[in-house]
Amino acid sequence: MGRPRLDHTLSPENVFSRMVPGRAYKSYKIADKMRVRNAAILPILKVLVAKGLIEERQTNTTPRYVRPDFTVKRPAVVTGPGAPSVASYRIPISPPRVITDYEREIQRRQELCMMVRR
């Protein structure tokens, strides 16, 4: 008993079912999976984008089509005055403050070097 044959009929439902959630595809890769030409798959992808079933992401060369993965929980975006921000005020470093452990280590190594004979 062999593997069941894949349905290669060209329909929006069939194209949507063959896309893996969370993975980005270029149109020619989807056309290759469906064994049709790229020009035949583009109108179907536009229909799926218009219905909101897949997302179209622009890249430098060709758009990529992504079937969103709704099983992955994304963190909620916090907005407002208490929201964490990447940008913050500059924290001044006081140059007169010395790092005592660092200076102590330098002093210890200097004394050790002076004890060693040449």
TORTORDO-470716 format. One record per residue: chain; x, y negated, z of N, C-alpha, C, O, CB in turn. Coordinates in pm, whole numbers, plus 32768, in hexadecimal, padded with zeros to 4 digits. Glycine has a CB too. Example, Ala and Ser with C-alpha at 12.3 -4.5 7.8 and 13.67 -1.06 7.14 Angstrom:
BEGIN
unit/n.X/n.Y/n.Z/ca.X/ca.Y/ca.Z/c.X/c.Y/c.Z/o.X/o.Y/o.Z/cb.X/cb.Y/cb.Z
A/8527/8239/830C/84CE/81C2/830C/8528/814A/830C/8590/814C/834E/846B/81BF/8389
A/8505/80E1/82C4/8557/806A/82CA/850A/7FFD/8313/853D/7F8E/8324/8580/803C/823C
This chain:
BEGIN
unit/n.X/n.Y/n.Z/ca.X/ca.Y/ca.Z/c.X/c.Y/c.Z/o.X/o.Y/o.Z/cb.X/cb.Y/cb.Z
A/8054/8074/8000/8000/8000/8000/805A/7F84/8000/80AF/7F75/8058/7FA0/8001/807A
A/8047/7F2D/7F9F/809A/7EB6/7F93/8060/7E3F/7FDC/7FF8/7E49/801E/80AD/7E93/7F02
A/80A3/7DD2/7FCE/8072/7D56/800A/7FF7/7D25/7FC0/7FEA/7D3C/7F48/80E0/7CEA/8009
A/7F9D/7CE2/8007/7F29/7CAC/7FC1/7F54/7C3B/7F64/7FAF/7BEE/7F84/7EBF/7C7B/8025
A/7F12/7C31/7EF2/7F34/7BC8/7E92/7F05/7B41/7EC5/7E9B/7B34/7F01/7EF5/7BE6/7E09
A/7F58/7ADC/7EAC/7F35/7A55/7ED2/7ED7/7A19/7E6A/7EE2/7A35/7DF3/7FB3/79FE/7EE2
A/7E7C/79C8/7E9A/7E1E/7986/7E42/7E61/790A/7E08/7E81/78AE/7E53/7D9A/7961/7E8D
A/7E77/7906/7D86/7EBB/7896/7D46/7E5A/7837/7D01/7E84/77E4/7CB0/7F20/78C9/7CE1
A/7DD7/7840/7D1F/7D79/77E3/7CE2/7D93/7758/7D19/7DB6/7747/7D8E/7CE7/780E/7CFD
A/7D83/76F6/7CC4/7DA5/766D/7CE8/7D2B/7627/7D20/7CD3/75FD/7CD6/7DDC/7621/7C6D
A/7D27/761A/7DA4/7CBC/75D2/7DE8/7CF8/758D/7E61/7D5D/75BB/7E96/7C47/7631/7E11
A/7CBA/7520/7E8F/7CF1/74DA/7F05/7CF6/7533/7F81/7D55/752B/7FCF/7C9E/745E/7F23
A/7C93/7588/7F94/7C91/75E0/8009/7D03/7645/8004/7D42/7663/8069/7C0A/762A/8013
A/7D1D/7679/7F8C/7D87/76DD/7F7D/7E10/769D/7F91/7E67/76D8/7FD1/7D7F/771E/7EF2
A/7E24/7624/7F5C/7EA4/75DF/7F6E/7EB8/75BE/8002/7F26/75CE/8037/7EA8/755D/7F19
A/7E4E/7590/8045/7E56/756E/80D3/7E77/75E9/8127/7EC6/75E1/8185/7DD3/7530/8102
A/7E3C/765B/8104/7E54/76D5/8153/7EE1/770A/8141/7F15/774E/8199/7DEF/7740/812C
A/7F20/76ED/80CF/7FA7/7720/80B7/8013/76CA/80F7/8087/76F4/8100/7FC0/7729/8022
A/7FEF/7651/8124/8051/75F8/8164/805D/761C/81F8/7FF9/7631/823C/8029/7563/8153
A/80D8/7621/822A/80F4/763F/82B7/80E9/75BD/8307/8122/7558/82DE/8181/7681/82C8
A/80A2/75BD/8377/8096/7543/83C7/811D/7512/83FB/816F/7560/842A/8038/755B/843C
A/8131/748E/83F1/81AB/7451/8424/8220/7453/83C4/828A/741E/83E5/81D3/7495/849F
A/8211/748D/834D/8280/7496/82EE/8267/7436/827B/81F6/7429/824C/8291/7526/82BA
A/82D0/73F3/824C/82C5/7393/81DE/82E5/73D9/815A/8346/7424/8150/8325/731A/81F5
A/8292/73C0/80F7/82A3/73FB/8073/82AB/738D/800B/8268/7327/8017/8230/745D/8053
A/82FC/73A2/7FA5/82F6/734E/7F2E/8291/738E/7ED0/8276/7406/7ED8/8384/7340/7EEA
A/8259/733D/7E78/81EB/736E/7E24/8218/73E1/7DC9/81CB/743D/7DB1/81B4/72FB/7DCF
A/8293/73DC/7D97/82BE/7447/7D3E/82D1/74CB/7D87/82C5/7536/7D4B/833F/741F/7CF9
A/82F0/74C6/7E0A/82FB/7542/7E58/8271/7582/7E6B/8264/75FC/7E64/833C/7526/7EE1
A/820C/752F/7E83/8185/7564/7E90/8156/759C/7E0B/8115/7605/7E07/8123/74F8/7EC3
A/8177/7557/7D9F/8152/7587/7D1A/8196/760C/7CFC/815B/7664/7CBC/8177/7520/7CAE
A/8210/761C/7D29/8258/769A/7D15/8216/770B/7D64/820E/777C/7D34/82EC/768B/7D3E
A/81E8/76ED/7DDD/81A2/7752/7E2D/8121/777F/7DEA/80FC/77F4/7DEE/8185/771D/7EB9
A/80DB/771F/7DAC/805B/773C/7D6E/806B/776C/7CDE/8008/7792/7C9E/8003/76C2/7D72
A/80E4/776C/7CAB/8104/7796/7C23/80BB/7743/7BBA/8083/7778/7B5A/80E2/7828/7C10
A/80BE/76BF/7BCE/8086/7662/7B6C/80EB/75F3/7B56/8153/75ED/7B98/7FFC/7629/7B9C
A/80CC/759A/7AF8/8125/7529/7ADD/810E/74BC/7B45/80A5/74B6/7B85/810E/74F2/7A4E
A/8172/7468/7B56/816B/73FC/7BB8/80FA/739B/7B97/80B7/7369/7BF1/81F1/73B2/7BBE
A/80E5/737F/7B17/807B/7322/7AEE/7FF0/7357/7B14/7F95/7307/7B29/8081/7309/7A57
A/7FDF/73D9/7B1E/7F5E/7412/7B42/7F45/740B/7BD9/7ED1/7408/7C03/7F56/74A3/7B13
A/7FAD/7409/7C29/7F9C/740C/7CBB/7F8D/737F/7CF5/7F52/7370/7D60/8013/7453/7CFD
A/7FC1/7319/7CB3/7FBD/7291/7CE8/7F30/725E/7D04/7F1B/7223/7D6E/8002/7233/7C89
A/7ECC/7270/7CA9/7E45/7240/7CCA/7E09/7287/7D44/7DBE/724A/7D91/7DE9/7254/7C52
A/7E28/7305/7D56/7DF4/734E/7DC9/7E33/731A/7E4A/7DEE/730D/7EB0/7E0F/73E7/7DBA
A/7EB3/72FB/7E47/7EF5/72C3/7EBD/7EBC/7239/7EDE/7EAC/7217/7F53/7F8D/72B9/7EA6
A/7E9C/71EA/7E77/7E60/7166/7E8E/7DD6/7174/7ECF/7DB1/7123/7F24/7E54/7118/7E0A
A/7D89/71DB/7EA7/7D06/71F4/7EE3/7D15/7219/7F76/7CCA/71E8/7FCB/7CBB/7265/7E98
A/7D77/726F/7F95/7D8E/7297/8020/7DBC/7222/8076/7D97/7218/80EB/7DF6/7307/8026
A/7E0B/71C8/803C/7E37/7150/8085/7DC0/70F4/809D/7DB2/70BC/8109/7EA6/7105/8037
A/7D69/70E6/8038/7CF4/7090/8046/7C93/70C6/80B0/7C53/7078/80F7/7CAB/7082/7FC0
A/7C88/714B/80BC/7C32/7188/8121/7C70/717F/81AC/7C2A/718F/8210/7C16/721A/80FE
A/7CF3/7167/81B4/7D37/715E/8235/7D67/71E4/8269/7D8C/71EF/82DE/7CDD/711F/8299
A/7D67/724A/8214/7D94/72CE/8241/7E2C/72D8/8244/7E64/731F/8298/7D5C/733A/81E6
A/7E6E/7293/81E9/7F01/7291/81E8/7F2F/7200/81E6/7EE2/71A5/81C9/7F3B/72DF/816C
A/7FAF/71EC/8207/7FEB/7166/8209/804F/715B/8198/8094/71BC/8176/802F/7148/8291
A/8057/70E5/815E/80BA/70CB/80F6/8125/7071/8133/8107/7003/8160/807A/7089/8078
A/81A0/709F/8134/8210/7052/816B/826D/702C/80FA/829C/7081/80AF/825C/70A2/81D9
A/8288/6FAB/80EF/82DE/6F7A/8085/8370/6F90/80AB/8398/6F7B/811D/82C2/6EE5/8069
A/83BE/6FBA/804A/844E/6FC6/805A/8490/6F72/7FEE/844B/6F2C/7FA5/847D/705C/8053
A/8513/6F79/7FE4/8559/6F29/7F7F/8538/6F56/7EF1/8533/6F03/7E96/85EF/6F31/7F95
A/8523/6FD6/7EDD/8510/7008/7E56/847E/702E/7E3A/843B/6FED/7DEA/8569/7080/7E3D
A/844D/7095/7E7B/83C4/70C4/7E63/837A/70CF/7EE7/83B9/70E5/7F4E/83C4/714D/7E19
A/82F6/70BF/7EE5/82AC/70CB/7F63/82A8/715B/7F93/82AE/71B9/7F44/821D/7096/7F52
A/829F/716A/8015/8292/71EE/8052/8208/71F7/808F/81D2/7194/80C2/8301/7207/80BE
A/81CF/726D/808A/814A/7285/80BE/8154/72E1/8137/8197/7348/8133/80EE/72C3/8052
A/8111/72B9/81A4/811B/7301/8223/808F/7323/8253/8036/72CE/8258/8168/72AD/828D
A/807E/73A1/8277/8003/73C9/82BB/801D/73B6/8350/8073/73FB/8388/7FD8/745F/8299
A/7FD4/735A/8392/7FF1/733E/841F/7FDA/73B9/8477/7F7F/7408/845F/7F9B/72C9/8451
A/802C/73C5/84DC/8020/7432/853D/7FD8/73FB/85B7/8013/73B4/8608/80AC/746E/8564
A/7F58/741B/85C3/7F08/73E6/8630/7F18/7435/86B1/7EE3/740E/8718/7E77/73E4/8609
A/7F62/74A5/86AD/7F75/74F3/8727/7FE2/74B7/877F/7FE6/74D3/87F7/7F98/7582/8704
A/803B/7465/8745/80A7/7427/8791/806F/73AB/87D6/8036/7353/8795/8120/7402/8735
A/8080/73A4/8859/8051/7331/88A4/80BC/72C5/88A1/812E/72DB/88CA/802E/7358/8936
A/8096/7252/8870/80F2/71E2/8869/80DB/7189/88E2/806A/717C/8910/80DF/7192/87E5
A/8145/714C/8917/8134/70F7/898D/80E1/707C/896A/80E9/7047/88FC/81BC/70CD/89C6
A/8094/7050/89CA/8041/6FD9/89B5/809A/6F5E/89B2/80FC/6F54/89FD/7FD6/6FCD/8A24
A/8077/6F01/895E/80C3/6E86/8952/8090/6E24/89BB/801A/6E03/89BC/80B8/6E4A/88C3
A/80E9/6DF7/8A11/80C5/6D99/8A7B/80E4/6D0D/8A4A/8154/6CEF/8A20/8112/6DB8/8B00
A/807F/6CB7/8A4F/8095/6C2C/8A28/806D/6BD3/8A9C/8022/6BFC/8AF4/8045/6C08/89A8
A/809F/6B5C/8A9B/807C/6AFD/8B05/80F7/6AD2/8B52/8168/6AF2/8B2B/8016/6B3B/8B64
A/80E2/6A89/8BBD/8154/6A53/8C08/81A5/6ABE/8C50/821C/6AA9/8C69/8123/69EF/8C6C
A/816A/6B30/8C73/81B4/6B97/8CBB/81F4/6BFE/8C61/822A/6C62/8C92/815B/6BDB/8D1C
A/81EE/6BE9/8BDE/8222/6C4C/8B7F/82BA/6C4D/8B80/82F9/6BE2/8B86/81EE/6C30/8AF1
A/82F7/6CC2/8B7B/8389/6CC7/8B75/83B9/6C93/8AEE/8379/6CA8/8A88/83BC/6D56/8B8D
A/842A/6C51/8AF0/845F/6C17/8A77/84F1/6C3E/8A69/8539/6C4F/8ACB/8450/6B7E/8A78
A/851B/6C4C/89EC/85A7/6C69/89D2/85FA/6BEC/89E8/8669/6BF2/8A1C/85BB/6CA0/8942
A/85C3/6B7C/89C1/8609/6AFD/89D2/85F7/6ACC/8A61/858A/6AD2/8A98/85D6/6A93/896E
A/8662/6A9D/8A9B/865A/6A65/8B21/86C0/69F4/8B2B/8712/69DF/8AD2/8674/6AD3/8B8E
A/86B8/69AD/8B9A/8716/6941/8BB0/87A1/697A/8BC7/87B1/69EA/8BF8/86EB/68EB/8C26
A/8804/692C/8BA3/888E/6956/8BB4/88B0/6958/8C49/8891/68FA/8C92/88EE/68FA/8B67
A/88F0/69C3/8C73/891A/69CE/8CFE/89A9/699C/8D08/8A04/69D8/8CCE/890D/6A63/8D32
A/89BF/6930/8D50/8A47/68FA/8D57/8AA1/6954/8DAC/8A77/698C/8E11/8A46/686C/8D92
A/8B1D/695F/8D7F/8B81/69AC/8DC9/8BE0/6947/8E06/8C18/68F2/8DC1/8BCD/6A13/8D6C
A/8BF2/6950/8E88/8C48/68F0/8ECB/8CDA/691C/8EBE/8D00/6982/8EF7/8C21/68E0/8F60
A/8D2C/68D2/8E73/8DB8/68F8/8E60/8E0C/68F5/8EDE/8E69/6945/8EE8/8DF6/689F/8DFB
A/8DF3/689E/8F40/8E49/689E/8FB6/8E3E/6920/9007/8E99/6943/9052/8E28/6828/900E
A/8DCF/6966/8FF9/8DBD/69E1/9046/8E1E/6A4A/900F/8E23/6A63/8F97/8D29/6A13/903F
A/8E68/6A87/9068/8EC9/6AEB/903E/8E95/6B76/9060/8E48/6B89/90BE/8F53/6AD3/9080
A/8EC0/6BD3/9011/8E9C/6C5F/902B/8F0A/6C98/9083/8F79/6CB1/9055/8E8B/6CB2/8FA6
A/8EE9/6CAC/9101/8F50/6CD1/9163/8F87/6D5D/914A/9000/6D72/9158/8F17/6CC9/91EF
A/8F33/6DBC/9125/8F66/6E44/910E/8FC8/6E46/9099/902C/6E8D/909E/8EF1/6EA5/90F4
A/8FAB/6DFA/9032/9002/6DF6/8FBD/9089/6DBA/8FE2/90F1/6DF1/8FBC/8FC1/6DA6/8F4D
A/9088/6D4D/9029/9106/6D0E/9050/9154/6D66/90B1/91CE/6D6B/90AC/90EC/6C86/908F
A/910C/6DAC/9108/914D/6E07/9166/9193/6E78/911A/9202/6EA0/913D/90E6/6E40/91CB
A/9151/6EAD/90B1/918C/6F19/9061/9208/6EE8/9016/926C/6F31/900D/9124/6F51/8FFE
A/9204/6E70/8FE1/9278/6E38/8F9B/92EC/6E26/8FFE/935F/6E44/8FDC/9254/6DB0/8F58
A/92D0/6DF5/9074/9338/6DE2/90D9/9375/6E68/9101/93EF/6E71/9111/92FE/6D9B/9155
A/9324/6ED0/9110/9356/6F54/9136/93B0/6F8D/90CA/9419/6FC6/90E9/92E1/6FB4/9152
A/9389/6F7F/904D/93DC/6FB2/8FDE/945F/6F63/8FD3/94C7/6F9B/8FB2/938E/6FAB/8F59
A/9458/6EE4/8FED/94D0/6E93/8FE7/9533/6EBE/9053/95AB/6EC9/903A/94AD/6DFE/8FF6
A/9500/6ED7/90CA/9559/6F06/9136/9592/6F8F/9118/9605/6FAB/9138/950D/6F09/91BD
A/9542/6FE5/90DA/9570/706B/90B6/95E0/7063/904E/9642/70AE/9056/94FC/70BF/9081
A/95D0/7009/8FEE/9637/6FFA/8F88/96B9/6FC4/8FC4/9725/6FE8/8F96/9607/6F9E/8F1A
A/96AF/6F70/9027/9727/6F36/9064/9771/6FA0/90B6/97EA/6F95/90C8/9701/6EBE/90BC
A/972A/7006/90E9/976C/706B/9139/97B8/70D0/90E4/9818/710E/9113/9707/70B3/918F
A/9790/70E2/906A/97CE/7147/9012/9856/7112/8FE4/9863/709D/8FBF/9771/7168/8F97
A/98B9/716A/8FE8/9940/7143/8FBE/9947/7143/8F27/9901/718E/8EE4/99AC/71A1/8FFA
A/999B/70ED/8EF5/99B2/70E8/8E67/9A25/713D/8E40/9A47/7144/8DCA/99C8/705D/8E3B
